[in-house]
Amino acid sequence: MEKICVAVRVRPPVPTSSDDGEWQTSNERCWRIEDNRISLHSPFDSNPASNNALSFAFDHVFDRSSSNGRIYGLLIKDIITAAARGFNGTVFAYGQTSSGKTYTMNGSEDDPGIIHLAIKDIFKNIQMMTDREFLIRISYMEIYNEEINDLFCPDNQKLRIHENLERGIYVAGLREEIVSNTEQVLNLIKVGEANRHVGQTNANVRSSRSHTIFRMVIESRGNDASCSGKSFTADAVRVSVLNLVDLAGSERIAKTGAEGERLKEGKHINKSLLTLGNVINKLSDGGKQRGHIPYRDSKLTRILQPALGGNAKTSIICTVAPEEVHIEETKVTLKFASRAKCITNCAQVNEILTDAALLKRQKLEIEQLREQLQGHHSEVLEQEIFKLRNEMLKSELEREKLAMELEEERKLHKERDHCTRAQKMKADNLSSCVHSDQGRNSCQGVSTWQSFSEERIDSHSMSHSDSFRTPSSEARANTFVAKRSDYSRLPDSSPLSINFVDATDEDLWLGLNKGCITDLDKLQMTPGLKANSVLSSYISPVLSLQGKLEIGRAAESDHRLKEVYEQRCNALEKECSLLREEKDSLAQALAEETQKRKDIEEDIQRFGLAFARRGGLLKSVHDKFKMKLKNPTIPHAIQVLPPRVLIAK
Ligand SMILES: Nc1ncnc2c1ncn2[C@@H]1O[C@H](COP(=O)(O)OP(=O)(O)OP(=O)(O)O)[C@@H](O)[C@H]1O
């Protein structure tokens, strides 16, 4: 972004027949110029405060002694150099009638104007740029009474403004002359000048009645030698447009006394200048307050649109008359100039890609894609896929291990459950046994162990050994009853034989004594065997209760254990499902990566096809041209572009 460059030029006072030197001097005192500042300093104004209020600073302020050459050097030269390098540029002179606009733009014999100096400089610039070849086209138009006329071809009148992406805003049907040197251009300008509308007014003997726009289109591209080995940008064509504009001057109809045709012209001039002022005002507002910019309200602003807040480097020379009689017009011009100073443009090199450059660019893009796929990027992708596969495998193994663990846990849990149930059943059986015997033998103080002993005794053979048989009294068939005569004290010794070394012996003993009722207290005790044997704990009702409690506790702890196992099972199942999810997401990521790779491959294929198609197209065009060159009489369907003269280096 860069600001529009604005300068003010004060022309020398125009002498009249009645003038003497004294008049001139006093007139010049109206405006004081110090460096780049211009202030109103009227010796006739008694109020110094009002004078101070009218002071303006610009990029440059040129006094009467400044030549066109100086103005060009300080304000315009850079724009011309930039135009040769591909930037759009616009220079225009603005000011009231007779303030010196035409003098500034066209100059005189002794002091060539901006247009003359710019043309000379353009050719000097392109001569120096040996690595590029140039094609320069010029056109010259005027906007007269809000109609566009071609100054190179007077028959081309009332031309229309068009806009498209390729050319931007342009005047259709305008003649363009291809030029290759300064003289050629200056001669053509002379022709154009002759066609311009000028007329005599009270203010100016040769007043411009139209706005003129001298336009130079500068095309360039790197020449073959410089292109080889460079990037595709070397093949791009740069196209810049340079507008050098001499506006018609605003005029106060009352002052100029214009009538008839001059009056009509004056109205059109004022109207379009008013629109220019509005556009400048809107643009200088900046930011969001700007709103709609009325470029389309006049042909002038429409054509100058890119130069005002667009893609161009722009300089405005505001010309003012020093005479006191023009103070009001000068104030208006200075206000316009200070507004214009706030406008920012965004100039950039305009490059157009030719077919060759386009092909080169596509080729480069394909190469880059290929590199991406085959080179580093593809490796990264492969690694990523490999890593994902590994992780998937790992998680699969983990899942299997967990599933096995879960199965183990389930089995264990089942066994425990089974065990707990068996123990519970035993406890229930025992308790029911104890209760029933307590009820039946409460008077005798006898405790029985019926079901358990029955079961166990039945399963053993009686013929094993008679040495274990205990003398019985009041035997009951199939039942061994052990009783005690004194339950108040616990026996110190077991009633069982010392020979009982294990449960088989014990069972045998019980089997042999089936059908006997034995008073345990009368049995001969085995001193070495303590009374805390299995039998004693079941026989005593107190002990039986304790056993039952223990079994109950065991069952409870088993139940708790079961709960813990269940929790563990749940946790494992959860973990399993998480792993399953992770596996799914990894599989999805893998699928996405594979799809990405597929897409890149498709892109390459598509670019390759487009590349081949374009190559074929260019080749056929080339062949047709070759045929046409060999045999010019053969008609062909290709539209041949207007010949362009390339300036020889
Ligand atoms: N800097 C200058 N030095 C010498 N003479 C000048 C200068 N500026 C203007 N003049 C003279 O002043 C007169 C009016 O100038 P010019 O025609 O350039 O004004 P203008 O602004 O183009 O007027 P209009 O808008 O009516 O076309 C001419 O005679 C011109 O030679």
The ligand as a Gaussian input file, in Angstrom:
#p B3LYP/6-31G(d) Opt

LIG

0 1
 N        4.625000      27.235000     -15.565000
 C        4.331000      28.050000     -16.574000
 N        5.288000      28.783000     -17.121000
 C        5.006000      29.589000     -18.114000
 N        3.802000      29.731000     -18.634000
 C        2.786000      29.016000     -18.150000
 C        3.009000      28.136000     -17.094000
 N        1.844000      27.568000     -16.783000
 C        0.951000      28.053000     -17.628000
 N        1.507000      28.915000     -18.432000
 C        0.806000      29.629000     -19.460000
 O       -0.480000      29.921000     -18.968000
 C       -1.445000      29.808000     -19.949000
 C       -2.549000      28.796000     -19.532000
 O       -1.954000      27.617000     -19.373000
 P       -2.665000      26.252000     -19.780000
 O       -3.315000      26.359000     -21.067000
 O       -1.642000      25.239000     -19.648000
 O       -3.747000      26.162000     -18.681000
 P       -4.787000      24.998000     -18.467000
 O       -4.831000      24.769000     -17.042000
 O       -4.444000      23.880000     -19.309000
 O       -6.108000      25.644000     -18.932000
 P       -7.436000      24.925000     -19.470000
 O       -7.975000      24.161000     -18.383000
 O       -8.328000      26.037000     -19.825000
 O       -7.028000      24.136000     -20.605000
 C       -0.736000      29.387000     -21.192000
 O       -0.487000      30.474000     -21.979000
 C        0.533000      28.822000     -20.676000
 O        1.586000      28.997000     -21.608000

